[in-house]
Amino acid sequence: MEFGIYLSFVFLGFGALNKMFNKISNFLNKYRFLILIFCGVGILFDIFFLKLTSDFLIFFLTGLWILTVKLYKFEGRVSVGVALGFLVLCPFLLILKKEAIAEKAAIWAYMFLVVGIIQMLIEVRKEKR
């Protein structure tokens, strides 16, 4: 009898978690454009205006980009394309003697390549099923 009570609490917990997940998902879908803008502006602000390199900020904005990818259902090509854009930017920054900014652009290029490759591996795995 105690097991039945425990089991009912577990199922009630999953129902509450499901409701909470749906509310969060609806909220994020409602404001997904703002999340995309915040992510893009945050990355550009980090590259061009911040003097320090913050691991926390890089991981936060990378997580925000992953959330944006999920919300917009971007393919891996989008992340790789952004990475290539940052890689193209690097030589021009080096020519202009902006080594610190070029280094940050290279860091972001690497992060976007990692996210894009992981996305592509997930896409290939889904195609094989």
C-alpha distance (Angstrom), angle and dihedral (degrees) to the residues before:
residue distance angle dihedral
M1 . . .
E2 3.79 . .
F3 3.78 89.1 .
G4 3.82 90.1 56.7
I5 3.81 90.9 52.5
Y6 3.79 90.2 48.2
L7 3.80 90.8 48.7
S8 3.81 92.1 50.7
F9 3.84 90.0 51.9
V10 3.79 89.5 51.5
F11 3.81 92.6 52.0
L12 3.81 91.6 44.7
G13 3.79 88.0 51.3
F14 3.79 91.7 52.8
G15 3.81 90.2 49.7
A16 3.79 90.9 51.9
L17 3.79 91.0 46.8
N18 3.79 90.2 49.6
K19 3.82 91.2 51.4
M20 3.79 91.0 48.1
F21 3.81 91.2 48.2
N22 3.82 90.6 50.6
K23 3.82 91.7 50.5
I24 3.81 91.6 49.6
S25 3.80 91.4 46.0
N26 3.82 92.0 50.6
F27 3.81 91.0 48.1
L28 3.81 92.5 49.8
N29 3.81 92.9 46.9
K30 3.79 90.0 50.0
Y31 3.81 92.8 54.5
R32 3.81 100.4 30.6
F33 3.81 93.6 120.0
L34 3.80 90.4 55.9
I35 3.80 89.8 48.6
L36 3.82 90.0 52.5
I37 3.82 91.7 48.8
F38 3.82 92.3 46.2
C39 3.80 90.9 50.0
G40 3.81 94.4 48.1
V41 3.79 94.9 44.4
G42 3.81 90.4 45.3
I43 3.80 92.5 53.6
L44 3.80 93.3 46.0
F45 3.82 90.4 46.2
D46 3.81 89.5 50.9
I47 3.80 92.4 50.6
F48 3.78 101.0 43.0
F49 3.80 107.5 26.7
L50 3.80 112.3 25.4
K51 3.79 115.3 83.8
L52 3.80 96.2 -163.5
T53 3.78 126.8 66.8
S54 3.79 108.8 -131.1
D55 3.80 118.8 -165.8
F56 3.80 90.2 -161.6
L57 3.81 92.0 54.6
I58 3.81 92.1 47.0
F59 3.81 92.5 50.8
F60 3.81 92.3 43.2
L61 3.80 93.5 51.4
T62 3.82 91.4 42.8
G63 3.81 88.8 53.3
L64 3.78 89.1 48.0
W65 3.81 89.1 51.8
I66 3.81 90.1 50.8
L67 3.81 88.7 51.3
T68 3.82 89.2 49.9
V69 3.80 90.2 50.2
K70 3.80 90.0 53.3
L71 3.81 93.6 45.8
Y72 3.81 95.0 48.6
K73 3.83 94.7 33.2
F74 3.81 90.6 -128.9
E75 3.79 116.9 -176.6
G76 3.79 121.7 -125.7
R77 3.79 89.5 -100.8
V78 3.80 90.3 71.3
S79 3.80 93.4 57.9
V80 3.79 92.0 43.9
G81 3.82 89.9 48.5
V82 3.81 91.1 53.6
A83 3.80 88.8 48.2
L84 3.80 90.9 52.4
G85 3.80 89.2 50.0
F86 3.80 90.4 56.0
L87 3.81 90.6 45.7
V88 3.81 90.7 52.9
L89 3.80 89.0 49.9
C90 3.83 93.6 54.7
P91 3.85 99.9 72.7
F92 3.79 92.0 48.5
L93 3.78 91.0 51.4
L94 3.80 90.0 49.4
I95 3.80 90.8 51.0
L96 3.81 88.7 52.2
K97 3.84 89.4 51.7
K98 3.81 93.0 -113.1
E99 3.81 96.6 135.0
A100 3.82 96.1 156.3
I101 3.80 92.3 51.9
A102 3.82 91.1 45.4
E103 3.80 89.6 52.0
K104 3.80 91.6 52.9
A105 3.82 90.9 47.2
A106 3.81 88.3 52.1
I107 3.81 90.7 50.4
W108 3.79 90.3 52.7
A109 3.80 90.9 45.7
Y110 3.80 88.6 55.3
M111 3.82 92.4 47.8
F112 3.80 92.4 50.0
L113 3.82 90.9 47.2
V114 3.80 90.4 52.7
V115 3.81 92.3 48.9
G116 3.83 91.5 44.9
I117 3.79 94.2 50.1
I118 3.80 92.0 48.2
Q119 3.81 88.8 49.5
M120 3.80 91.0 50.4
L121 3.81 92.1 49.2
I122 3.82 89.3 52.3
E123 3.82 90.6 48.0
V124 3.81 92.0 51.1
R125 3.78 90.6 48.8
K126 3.83 91.0 51.4
E127 3.82 91.2 49.3
K128 3.81 92.1 54.2
R129 3.83 92.1 56.7
